[in-house]
């Protein structure tokens, strides 16, 4: 069995390999989402339409209008190219491939990508509580470095839409080898679980929202 990876799937494994097994290996459960998921998708769509089609922001996103103007201005600086919902995919050889291609191995969707001649900016909209995990931004930077070899610096940002706040981190191309080491170590742990069919559970407060809680003997529910 060949597994594909993304930030969300790697995070799922880190939180609970047993859930990962049920949801992504044997596929005995499907995550139907939640009210928070629906809200997040609605906000993402509103921001995408505002930047792409100049559609007026909804009442729940209107407080982000100043930020939208900053993004537009930043894209105009130095003749930057603005991309929305950019799908970046690598195969196991770390070569770019298509999102739905058979050899797709590592997928990332960037909410906002601004490309300049030698630098890039990546924005990721966050609609939940402010809990930054910079490993996600590191993965996005790796994708940018790999797909755009002319890029030497990637500035990344979480934008917390409810608080209108930002957490940022900058990455340099010379950091790429260490960044790949960290990511591949995470993926290797998943591959070892698959190889040895070992999927230990990690009971926690997250069990309440797990789609496998009704069939998991470790669920706290």
C-alpha positions as CSV (number, residue, x, y, z in Angstrom):
1,X,0.0,0.0,0.0
2,X,1.3,3.4,-1.0
3,X,0.3,6.3,1.2
4,X,0.2,10.0,0.2
5,X,0.9,12.7,2.8
6,X,0.0,16.2,3.7
7,X,0.3,18.4,6.7
8,X,-3.2,17.4,8.0
9,X,-2.5,13.6,7.5
10,X,0.8,13.8,9.3
11,X,-0.8,15.8,12.1
12,X,-3.5,13.2,12.4
13,X,-0.9,10.5,12.8
14,X,1.0,12.5,15.4
15,X,-2.2,13.0,17.4
16,X,-3.3,9.4,17.2
17,X,-2.0,6.6,14.9
18,X,-5.1,4.5,15.7
19,X,-7.4,7.2,14.2
20,X,-5.0,7.5,11.2
21,X,-5.3,3.7,10.7
22,X,-9.1,3.8,10.7
23,X,-9.5,6.9,8.6
24,X,-6.6,6.6,6.1
25,X,-5.4,3.0,5.9
26,X,-8.5,0.7,6.2
27,X,-10.9,3.6,5.6
28,X,-13.5,2.2,8.0
29,X,-14.6,5.7,8.9
30,X,-15.1,9.0,7.1
31,X,-14.7,12.4,8.8
32,X,-18.0,14.2,8.1
33,X,-16.6,17.5,9.5
34,X,-18.2,19.8,12.0
35,X,-19.8,23.2,12.3
36,X,-16.3,24.6,12.7
37,X,-15.3,22.9,9.4
38,X,-18.2,24.4,7.6
39,X,-17.4,27.8,9.0
40,X,-13.8,27.5,7.9
41,X,-14.7,26.5,4.4
42,X,-17.1,29.5,4.2
43,X,-14.5,32.0,5.3
44,X,-11.8,30.5,2.9
45,X,-14.3,30.9,0.0
46,X,-15.1,34.5,0.9
47,X,-11.5,35.5,1.1
48,X,-10.6,33.7,-2.1
49,X,-13.5,35.4,-4.0
50,X,-12.5,38.8,-2.6
51,X,-9.0,38.5,-3.8
52,X,-9.7,36.7,-7.1
53,X,-13.0,38.4,-8.2
54,X,-13.2,41.5,-6.0
55,X,-16.4,40.2,-4.5
56,X,-17.4,42.2,-1.4
57,X,-16.6,40.4,1.9
58,X,-19.4,38.7,3.9
59,X,-20.6,40.1,7.2
60,X,-18.5,37.6,9.1
61,X,-15.3,38.5,7.2
62,X,-15.7,42.2,6.6
63,X,-13.3,43.0,9.4
64,X,-10.5,41.5,7.1
65,X,-11.0,44.1,4.3
66,X,-7.9,46.1,5.4
67,X,-5.9,42.9,5.3
68,X,-7.2,42.0,1.8
69,X,-5.9,45.4,0.6
70,X,-2.5,44.8,2.2
71,X,-2.3,41.4,0.3
72,X,-3.2,43.1,-2.9
73,X,-0.7,45.9,-2.4
74,X,2.0,43.3,-1.5
75,X,1.3,41.4,-4.7
76,X,1.6,44.6,-6.7
77,X,5.0,45.4,-5.2
78,X,8.0,44.3,-7.4
79,X,5.5,42.9,-9.9
80,X,4.6,40.0,-7.7
81,X,2.4,37.2,-9.1
82,X,-0.6,36.3,-6.8
83,X,-1.9,32.7,-6.7
84,X,-4.9,31.5,-4.7
85,X,-5.6,28.0,-3.5
86,X,-2.3,26.9,-5.2
87,X,-2.0,23.1,-5.3
88,X,1.6,22.0,-5.0
89,X,2.4,18.2,-5.2
90,X,5.6,16.2,-5.1
91,X,6.2,12.5,-5.9
92,X,8.5,10.3,-3.8
93,X,11.5,11.5,-5.8
94,X,10.6,15.0,-4.6
95,X,9.8,16.1,-8.2
96,X,6.7,18.2,-9.0
97,X,3.7,16.3,-10.2
98,X,0.0,16.7,-10.5
99,X,-2.5,16.8,-7.5
100,X,-4.4,13.8,-8.8
101,X,-1.6,12.0,-10.6
102,X,-0.9,8.4,-9.6
103,X,2.5,9.3,-8.3
104,X,1.3,12.1,-6.0
105,X,3.1,11.6,-2.7
106,X,3.1,14.9,-0.8
107,X,0.3,17.5,-1.3
108,X,0.0,21.0,0.0
109,X,-2.7,23.6,-0.8
110,X,-1.5,27.2,-0.2
111,X,-4.3,29.7,0.5
112,X,-2.2,32.6,-0.9
113,X,1.1,32.4,-2.7
114,X,2.9,35.6,-3.9
115,X,5.9,35.0,-6.1
116,X,8.6,37.6,-6.8
117,X,11.8,37.2,-8.7
118,X,13.8,35.7,-5.8
119,X,11.4,35.5,-2.9
120,X,7.9,34.3,-2.1
121,X,5.2,35.0,0.5
122,X,2.8,32.3,1.7
123,X,-0.4,33.1,3.7
124,X,-2.5,30.5,5.4
125,X,-6.0,31.4,6.7
126,X,-6.8,30.1,10.2
127,X,-10.4,30.2,11.4
128,X,-10.0,28.4,14.8
129,X,-8.2,29.2,18.0
130,X,-4.7,30.7,17.8
131,X,-2.4,27.7,18.2
132,X,0.4,28.1,15.6
133,X,2.2,25.0,14.5
134,X,5.1,26.2,12.5
135,X,5.8,22.8,11.0
136,X,2.9,23.5,8.6
137,X,4.6,26.7,7.5
138,X,7.9,24.9,7.1
139,X,6.2,22.3,4.8
140,X,4.7,25.1,2.7
141,X,8.1,26.7,2.4
142,X,9.6,23.4,1.3
143,X,7.0,23.1,-1.4
144,X,7.7,26.6,-2.6
145,X,11.5,26.0,-2.6
146,X,11.1,22.7,-4.5
147,X,8.6,24.0,-7.1
148,X,10.3,27.3,-7.7
149,X,14.1,26.8,-7.7
150,X,14.7,30.5,-8.3
151,X,13.3,31.3,-4.8
152,X,15.8,31.9,-2.1
153,X,13.6,33.2,0.7
154,X,10.0,32.3,1.7
155,X,8.1,34.5,4.2
156,X,5.2,32.5,5.7
157,X,2.3,33.6,7.8
158,X,-0.7,32.2,9.7
159,X,-3.5,34.7,9.5
160,X,-6.0,34.2,12.4
161,X,-9.2,35.5,10.9
162,X,-11.3,35.8,14.1
163,X,-8.6,37.8,15.9
164,X,-7.2,39.5,12.8
165,X,-3.7,38.5,14.0
166,X,-0.6,37.1,12.4
167,X,2.1,34.6,13.3
168,X,5.0,34.6,10.9
169,X,8.2,32.8,10.1
170,X,10.9,33.3,7.4
171,X,12.8,30.4,5.7
172,X,16.0,30.5,3.7
173,X,17.0,28.0,1.0
174,X,20.1,27.0,3.0
175,X,17.7,25.6,5.6
176,X,16.1,23.2,3.2
177,X,18.3,20.1,4.0
178,X,17.4,20.3,7.7
179,X,13.8,21.0,6.9
180,X,13.6,17.8,4.7
181,X,15.2,15.8,7.4
182,X,12.5,16.8,9.9
183,X,9.7,16.1,7.5
184,X,11.0,12.8,6.3
185,X,11.5,11.6,9.8
186,X,7.8,12.2,10.5
187,X,6.8,10.4,7.3
188,X,9.2,7.5,8.1
189,X,7.3,6.9,11.4
190,X,4.1,6.5,9.4
191,X,5.8,4.1,7.0
192,X,7.1,2.0,9.9
193,X,3.6,1.8,11.4
194,X,2.4,0.5,8.0
195,X,5.3,-1.9,7.6
196,X,4.8,-3.4,11.1
197,X,1.0,-2.9,11.3
198,X,1.4,-1.0,14.5
199,X,-1.0,1.8,15.1
200,X,-1.0,2.7,18.9
201,X,-3.8,4.8,20.2
202,X,-3.3,8.1,22.0
203,X,-6.4,8.7,24.0
204,X,-6.9,12.4,24.7
205,X,-9.5,15.2,24.7
206,X,-9.5,14.9,20.9
207,X,-11.4,11.6,21.2
208,X,-14.7,13.5,21.5
209,X,-14.3,14.7,17.9
210,X,-12.8,11.6,16.4
211,X,-14.8,9.9,13.6
212,X,-13.7,6.5,14.9
213,X,-14.8,7.0,18.5
214,X,-17.8,4.7,18.1
215,X,-15.6,1.7,17.1
216,X,-12.4,2.6,19.0
217,X,-11.8,0.6,22.2
218,X,-9.6,3.4,23.5
219,X,-12.0,6.2,23.1
220,X,-12.7,8.2,26.2
221,X,-16.3,8.8,25.1
